[in-house]
Amino acid sequence: MKPLSTRTESFTDSVIRRMTRVSDMYQAINLSQGFPDFEPPKELTDRLAEVASVGPHQYALTWGAQNFREALAKKQEHFSGMEINPNEEIVVTCGSTEAMMAAMMSVCNPNDKVVIFSPFYENYGADTILTGAQPIYVPLKPPTFEFDADELEAAVKQDGVKALILCNPSNPCGKVFTREELLMIAELAKKYDIYVITDEVYEHIIYKPYEHVYMATLPGMRERTIICNSLSKTYSVTGWRLGYVIAPADICERVKKVHDFLTVGAAAPLMEAAVTGLLFDDTYYEELQNHYTHMKNLFTDGLKEIGLRFTEPQGAYYVLLDISEFGYESDMVFCEDLARKVGVGAVPGSSFFREDVNHLIRFHFAKRDETLKAVLDRLADIREKMKK
Ligand SMILES: Cc1ncc(COP(=O)(O)O)c(C=O)c1O
């Protein structure tokens, strides 16, 4: 048999999915894969039930149902102040995952380079490989996750750099980029003429006093920013697979074509049901923020009580726990032991870093109170249980 594609040869099994299997094996409470264990807003599921009987059930327009795009344009305009043409500047995709792939395919040629901050969401590495581009990593240095402006410029100015991927707020480190940092990135993007592809799936999960600044709203950035986002996290519907690209019309024209060939379109009945969510008023987003702040405080207060060290998230729903005190050389082995001996599933931080970082593991806390309390109970005597 001829060998399968060399491009996909280097792909490893997703570490997050692997840790989910490890968690299941030891009946651990799984805080590795980031999805909520609570229900989406009832308005959405009620509407979905109605749609099940009345439709639509056939293909929507390939770049997304008209009412979905119109509602989305209004919502985005409301929060960002950007003016968006729903017919020319939005492509609805199957999750932000497809949005990012379609954006990358639209921008990159094989051997182009793409700048990625490390630690990074694991799909970005795969996206660059699938497009044939080469990733260049710029470290966000723990524990503050700041970047060095000179290091960033050295990366961006390399020959062949076409784009920078900006995950803001960041998974896994919970960083919310400040306006000053974004302005610095924007200046470099303009100076070296590159695109910025944003991943803003956690835009509404931000902890005060931090605030989300949209890269596309900074001076001169609208024309070179490709926003990738989704409804997964904002409406607790990770399984609905509804995402989108927002970009200037000429870029969207290309993204539409890539998207059409990749997936034809997002699920029509789910788009129809999700319009209900896009039309929610500000109260919904305030409550979402309060709910996440509550979960974050419950979890991090518990960690503090146990005396564990961790990074306080500014946004998104992850905590990086510092495991240096346990003396493990491998964070992967630590996570396997944690699932087996303590009964809690986490992701080894090394799977997110390009640099040699082995002392952090990631928990997510988008969980019901009783789940988080059960985790904290299990972690209470972690030092005893994880003795080597
Ligand atoms: C930073 C980031 N981007 C994208 C995704 C995937 O989003 P979607 O469900 O919209 O494909 C996730 C999921 O965890 C994520 O953390």
PDBQT file of the ligand as one rigid body, heavy atoms in Angstrom, charges set to zero:
ROOT
HETATM    1  C1  LIG A 401      -9.655  28.980  21.881  1.00  0.00    +0.000 C 
HETATM    2  C2  LIG A 401     -10.657  28.066  21.290  1.00  0.00    +0.000 A 
HETATM    3  N1  LIG A 401     -10.990  28.214  20.008  1.00  0.00    +0.000 NA
HETATM    4  C3  LIG A 401     -11.878  27.407  19.414  1.00  0.00    +0.000 A 
HETATM    5  C4  LIG A 401     -12.488  26.388  20.116  1.00  0.00    +0.000 A 
HETATM    6  C5  LIG A 401     -13.467  25.504  19.418  1.00  0.00    +0.000 C 
HETATM    7  O1  LIG A 401     -14.617  26.226  19.192  1.00  0.00    +0.000 OA
HETATM    8  P1  LIG A 401     -15.830  25.655  18.357  1.00  0.00    +0.000 P 
HETATM    9  O2  LIG A 401     -16.637  24.777  19.256  1.00  0.00    +0.000 OA
HETATM   10  O3  LIG A 401     -16.571  26.868  17.984  1.00  0.00    +0.000 OA
HETATM   11  O4  LIG A 401     -15.296  24.927  17.185  1.00  0.00    +0.000 OA
HETATM   12  C6  LIG A 401     -12.186  26.187  21.466  1.00  0.00    +0.000 A 
HETATM   13  C7  LIG A 401     -12.790  25.094  22.221  1.00  0.00    +0.000 C 
HETATM   14  O5  LIG A 401     -12.417  24.749  23.305  1.00  0.00    +0.000 OA
HETATM   15  C8  LIG A 401     -11.241  27.056  22.062  1.00  0.00    +0.000 A 
HETATM   16  O6  LIG A 401     -10.912  26.925  23.351  1.00  0.00    +0.000 OA
ENDROOT
TORSDOF 0
